Amino acid sequence: MITESALPRVEKTHKLDDGVVRNLGLVGVLLLLVVIGIITRPELYSDPTWVKNNFLTILQQASAIGVVTVGMTFVIIGGGIDLSVGAIIALAGVWATTLATQSYGAAGMIFTALVVGLAVGLVNGVLIAYGKLVPFIATLAMLVSARGLAAQISGKQTQVSTNETINSIASTKLLGIPLLVWILGLVVLAGWVLLNRTTFGRRTVAVGGNPEAARLAGINVKGHTLLLYMLSGLCCGIAAIMLTSQATSAQAAMANLYELDAIAAAIIGGTLLSGGRGTIVGALFGVLVFSTITNLFAINNLSTEVQNMVKGGIIVAAVLIQQFRYRSLTNLLRRRNDPDKPSQHPSR
């Protein structure tokens, strides 16, 4: 049996180098967006206080979608897709803000949101892993169903959160940093550790890269797929509380198109849609790129239609780069790091 320790050292090296190059490229994109902001609104960027507050605003706006993207990244690396994340957030938020749930206080609201997220993720996982439905179809059906159930529960009305503890989450700061950003940081850290330092992460990559080989290696592919969708649902439950706190309310239409934003951020971060490869750090950078673009358009009073066209162009560019550049870069790094390659100056 081939063990992980028996893999060629060059294979691990080129993956590390490729990840570093990709993340540095995303940092470059963020810096370019900042430069564009400085050029277009120099009067704002000349104020250090405004720059600091704007930076925190970008992070706060990225917090909820960032949490969702962590779960989405795991699902995509595992060879799946989840189109229902926005609907799960809406259902969890609406269920957590009913009068009956709010009567149990903040703990009851948080517990309800997390359980609803896990339960819907469980249903997705069962349909896909054991019902053998295509992930696209199963989660698309869940998108429609969860939105409909959320509308039924709320009576198509906005439900106001009257719990001060929940509402204060969005306005609370620790060490000058919004609590929402701290929550995002903790989820990203937990996701990074889970993907890179645990058996669960290695199995996720194996299942997404080659499910049959993973099965032959003794991995319970169906059970692992189920856990991936439950993890995605859990992240949606967390995001539901975060968004409810920001709006002090919940409704069936909340988190609209979050599934597309999360998928796009994961792709920008280098996650392959075919599964088997991706990073949490790269996905976070993808979220920050889109949040910075949104902020840039806002401070320049540009329409959301133009913003969406720019986002679409970025997504297309990212996929093209994955398709045409990744293999060339991989081969280049392999040649550079291969200790057995012939010398360029053979002895005479």
ZITAZI-V950504 format. One record per residue. NEAR is the number of other ideal C-beta (glycine too) atoms within 12 Angstrom. Layout:
# ZITAZI-V950504
[[NEAR] [NEAR]]
This chain:
# ZITAZI-V950504
[[9] [12] [8] [17] [9] [10] [14] [17] [17] [22] [19] [18] [21] [26] [28] [19] [21] [34] [32] [20] [23] [35] [27] [18] [26] [34] [23] [16] [29] [30] [18] [19] [31] [27] [17] [23] [29] [22] [15] [20] [24] [15] [13] [23] [24] [12] [14] [11] [12] [19] [22] [16] [21] [27] [26] [25] [26] [34] [32] [34] [30] [42] [40] [45] [48] [47] [47] [53] [52] [51] [54] [53] [54] [50] [53] [48] [46] [51] [37] [47] [42] [50] [35] [49] [56] [41] [43] [53] [55] [51] [48] [50] [52] [44] [40] [48] [45] [31] [21] [14] [34] [31] [16] [19] [18] [26] [18] [24] [39] [33] [21] [35] [43] [31] [27] [40] [44] [31] [27] [45] [46] [29] [33] [47] [37] [24] [30] [40] [32] [19] [19] [14] [23] [18] [34] [24] [20] [32] [40] [25] [24] [41] [34] [21] [24] [42] [36] [21] [25] [41] [24] [18] [29] [29] [14] [16] [19] [22] [33] [21] [37] [21] [31] [17] [24] [38] [27] [20] [34] [29] [17] [23] [18] [15] [11] [14] [21] [31] [29] [37] [34] [25] [34] [37] [26] [22] [38] [37] [21] [26] [42] [25] [17] [29] [37] [25] [14] [17] [19] [27] [30] [25] [34] [41] [37] [32] [37] [36] [24] [21] [28] [13] [19] [27] [18] [14] [23] [14] [27] [20] [33] [23] [23] [36] [44] [29] [36] [45] [49] [35] [42] [54] [44] [39] [51] [56] [43] [45] [50] [53] [48] [45] [44] [46] [37] [32] [27] [26] [29] [45] [30] [32] [27] [39] [42] [20] [25] [41] [38] [27] [40] [46] [42] [38] [47] [51] [43] [43] [44] [39] [46] [31] [30] [22] [30] [27] [33] [46] [37] [42] [33] [42] [50] [43] [38] [45] [44] [38] [43] [44] [38] [38] [40] [29] [33] [34] [26] [23] [27] [21] [12] [20] [12] [15] [11] [18] [24] [21] [16] [26] [31] [20] [17] [29] [28] [17] [21] [36] [24] [14] [25] [29] [16] [12] [20] [27] [16] [15] [24] [25] [17] [18] [24] [24] [18] [17] [22] [18] [13] [11] [13] [10] [10] [8] [6] [7] [6] [4]]
